[in-house]
């Protein structure tokens, strides 16, 4: 009679351990590269980005910061402008 509960606990434990040993799916970042660059920038830099964004002055374009990402430079700049549109 005692063998059945012990066997059940053993099987259940093995199943749980097997589930824990599986590789976890890679989590996607919750922030885009543009948002990451925004939050890494200093308060003064953010202020300058917003000033340049509001001015829309072709003579003084916004210089997007560099930020490590898998995006091309053009994609990153587009993403950064979307962030400026939201934040400023």
PyMOL commands that set and color helices and strands:
alter all, ss='L'
color gray80, all
select helices_A, chain A and resi 2-21+33-40+43-55+58-60+73-87
alter helices_A, ss='H'
color red, helices_A
deselect
rebuild
show_as cartoon
